[in-house]
Amino acid sequence: MSEEDRGPFVDWALLGETPEAGAPAKLDLKDLKQQARQGQWSRSHTLRCQAYRHLIGAVPCRAVTSDAAVYRDLMAGAAQKPASAFPLPDFVDDSPVPRYALRAEAVASVHRVLSCVAGQFPDISHCPALPAVAALLLHFSGDEAACFELTGRLLACNDPGRRLLDQTYLAYRSSCMTFGDLATKHCPAAHKLVVGAARDAPEVYGDWQRWVLGDLPFGHAARVLDVFLVEGYKVLYRVALALLKLYRKHKAGAAAAGGGAQPAPAPPQQQEAAAAVREDIQAFVRNIGAAATPEKLLEKAFSIRLFSRKEIALLQAANERSLQQKGITVKQKRRNVQLSLNPDTFSSEIFSAKEMRDVWAWIPERFALCQPQLVFTTATHGCSLNRFYSHCEGYEPTLLLIRTTAGEVCGAFLSTDWEERKRGGNKLSFFGTGECFVFRMKPEMERYEWVVIRHPELASAVKTGGQEGSGEVGGQNSDGSSSLQQPERPAGELSPFLAARHFNLNSRNTSMFMAGSFDSIIVGGGEGNALYIDSELNHGRTGSCTTFDNPPLCSESFQVALLEVWGFQDTMAPE
């Protein structure tokens, strides 16, 4: 057995076998797909090494691709340095290096490989799956240089019809949206469980790649990698969906064992609820051996009647376009919310600094680095709707705060510039996106998002079509039907979950989020309005509405004591 086939980085005691287990065999190049699915390579470390070198060596790559010789030249003398000397690149987004069945010191080897990848592939901006992929490949590499070459070839694939690893935030984020689409269609019971427990299903599904490449134990992950190298990216979706189905079965079994006890109520804060579910799924995946063998997991994965590869590619492309339309192409790391607000310079007559920080935790991540900027207040600018518009136009998004004469406090996060109201002409028309939400602070703090985000199953009942600005005051069309809409799509191709994502909406697919005219401003529509403020910014009404599925935010008829509008000042922009 050659040095490369012997697995010098593998902790054979941890793996539970010796490098001699299974006689060395020559790879049969016929029907590799069947071999991978049946797990034939798992019977021999040597055979799997040969399979990986053959499969990855056959990947079509761009003309200039760094290989093992380049790594040896660049990293000469680096082998003795610890992992701390090679911090993981930013593009892995804090994803740790899973040890799997590696020797403890081999984790430093993965750090060195990824450090070299960062230098040789400067076009990679976001690839959180790479630490797991490199760690898996290191098991079947004779040295670090060989691991680097295998990893590099996967990254350098230039076949437009073959997708291997996401390398940008746009590709990664759209894959999370696509997984949500697939989960809604193919795992409805599991999706319902996630939505009910986490409230924010997209936040949970943001971990889907990590379940497969990072959280799975080595035996399962290696079997998945076998099939992935033969059949491509679609395998990752299949396995993640299978994990979601098995998780749901696990939770149902736990509830039955507890005498039918219902799951504990979700934490009051949506972020806390999502975090709890993410941790629970991660713990389940890490201990998947108790629920399914690698064979059972793959059997479950390939039993799912998934969309065709072409349909998934179309769905992925649609998700990427929707992200691009909303400017979500690069991840902005969120500062600690305690640092995003300077209490020495912040001054509001409605909110304390703590309350503003609490609301700041709700805003879309790409605005989290911004500082609040007061753009309008009735205390200074007076109670005039015209002055409200003149000061607020040009700011996007904005935060509307209201304090009533009864001391109640409520408001709304509004995604779109108020100048957009002019596109409706003299007709009061709705605009904005699903990023809008309404909230109340007193007597208790609560946020109400677009109803389709919290209940994506409702999207299947929403009618498509309609013209821009068709929403009427009160939240209904002229025929009395709700105007809540979703993007048009061929039947059966794009699932309703796509409409539930706030960044999928565009100017032709609006819902009843915000509206303004010469005599009023409105937030939320459909069988009522979440907020209605008159032209003097003095009197208002609040009630339940279809768009946010909210209760009245304060007394249903109220008098405005003070109204403020806050913009978002980009602290990263040049002065």
Secondary structure, DSSP 8 states (H G I E B T S, - for coil): --TTTT-TTB-HHHHTS-TTSS-------S-HHHHHHHTGGGG-HHHHHHHHHHHHHTS-B-SS---HHHHHHHTTT-TTS-GGGS---GGGTT-----TTB-TTHHHHHHHHHHHHHHH-TT----TTHHHHHHHHHTT-SSHHHHHHHHHHHHTB--TT------SHHHHHHHHHHHHHHHHHH-HHHHHHHHHHHS-HHHHHTTHHHIIIIIS-HHHHHHHHHHHHHH-THHHHHHHHHHHHHHHHHHHHHHHHTTS-------SSHHHHHHHHHHHHHHHHHTGGGT--HHHHHHHHHTS----HHHHHHHHHHHHHHHHHTT--S------TTTSS-TTT---SS--HHHHHHHHTTS-GGGTT-EEEEEEEHHHH-S-HHHHHHHHTT-SSEEEEEEETTS-EEEEEE-S-GGGGGGGTTS--EE--TT-EEEEEESS-EEEE-HHHH-GGGGGGS-----TT---TTSB-TTS-B--------TTTS-THHHHSGGG--TTS--SSEEE-SSEEEE--SSS-SEEEETTS-EEE----TTTT---SS-SEEEEEEEEEEEEE-TTS--
